[in-house]
Amino acid sequence: MPHAEPRHLSPLLERATAVHAARGEGIYIIDPEGRRYLDFTSGIGVTSTGHCHPKVVEAIRKQAGTLIHGQYTTVLHPLLEELAFRLTEVLPGEIDSLFYVSAGTEAVEASVRLARHATGKSNLIVFHGGFHGRTTASLSMTTSKTGYGDGLQPLMAGVFVAPFPYAYRYGWDIEEAVDFCLGELDFLLATQTAPNDTAAMVVEPLLGEGGFVPAPHSFLQGLRERCDQHGILLIVDEVQAGFGRTGSFWGHDCSGVIPDVVIMAKGLASGMPLAAMAANRHLMEKAWPGSQGGTYGGNAVGCAAALATLDVIQRERLVENAAVVGARLLEQLRDVANLHDAIGDVRGRGLMIGTEFSRPDGTPDGKTATSVRYRCERRGLLLLPCGAFGQVVRWLPPLIVSKAQVKEAAGIFEESVAEVTASRTA
């Protein structure tokens, strides 16, 4: 039975699926008729512990009966410090100070304020394909596609864009792409934004909206070297890649790089709106008094959900599960790609994998990717697009997903790709 479109929601909201969710359970979304869908979107990487994990639900219920909201510039509640302490145990290096907000874009903007205050410099370097949010400063830093900023120019000044080593798009091997991008970064510093004007470099360890492209370790190491050389802060946007998604706790962990600032959201609280910006206390103290605040940051129920999320991730070894099951999924998707020339590349880490569709001449094929996703949906598998042309199908199931479930999902995907490509050649 079809569902009527909502009359009172903004007509500008674009949905990736036609599914109406009545409830969620583990890795499944269940519609009002009881049909179960494998949810390989996780609410764009949010439901890291799955839908309605019992321990997270219980933590939310308990906290909601005690204190729902204690506005943190007015009163303090104990979960603020408890969560901050737990996060410092998993944060890199000497990062030991957190500022809570309610969305990733707020955390990005907070990092911009901190970088400019702490360094006394104004400019920012971001990387082509990055997505950092939709509010003014973060949108100014977003280059994953033009649609987010259409009709809104000019945005915030002082943002300079350097290339990201998207090896498949360039047609090079990874190290060739890294060498080129680091060389262009040096050229940017010499020609457009001098080091003594540059406050920070902001990078995703694995491009999200830009196409699920992992940053090679040597690239992140090259950024760290240049930041150290020039007195520039390195800010890593872990909004989508953090909390075990890539098979390590943070997306940048395997590079050995220690950033100055880490931005987190999405998987932090299993669906409750909570985000944070973290830095060393000495660095945080360099920002101007009163430059941080907000009504809902550090919400008590959100903090309770985040603490329960950390417990579940650690006790159920979900980071390890993401690594093991993600490797299996990557292998299975590459097997599908070997059967179908329409898939030009399969890449990713852990449970953050992109399958890129290309035409025979190598150009992006968003039309085929979209058709495949719709057929997957009809078969009970929910997936999301990304990439500048919608040509990448992204895979980010909850971290609790099993080997059997990814096998089922890969099978649905292969059937859908076969159906679409057969219809195109018929």
ABEGO torsion letter per residue (X at the ends): XBBBBBAABBAABBBABABBBABBBEABBBBAAGBBBBBAAGGGGABAAEBGBAAAAAAAAAAAAABABBBAAABBBAAAAAAAAAAAAABBEABABBBBBABAAAAAAAAAAAAAAAAGBABBBBBBGBBAEABAAAAAABAABAAAABGAOBBBBGBBBBBBBBAAAAGBBAAAAAAAAAAAAAAAAAAABBAAABABBBBBABBBAAGGBBBBAAAAAAAAAAAAAAGBBBBBBAAAABGGAAGBABAAAAAGBBBABBBBBGAAAGGBBBBBBBBBAAAAAABBBGABEEAABGBAAAAAAAAAAAAAAAAAGAAAAAAAAAAAAAAAAAAAAAABAABABBBEBEABBBBBBBBAAGBBBAAAAAAAAAAAAAAGBBBBBBEAAGABBBBBBBAABBAAAAAAAAAAAAAAAAAAAAAAAX
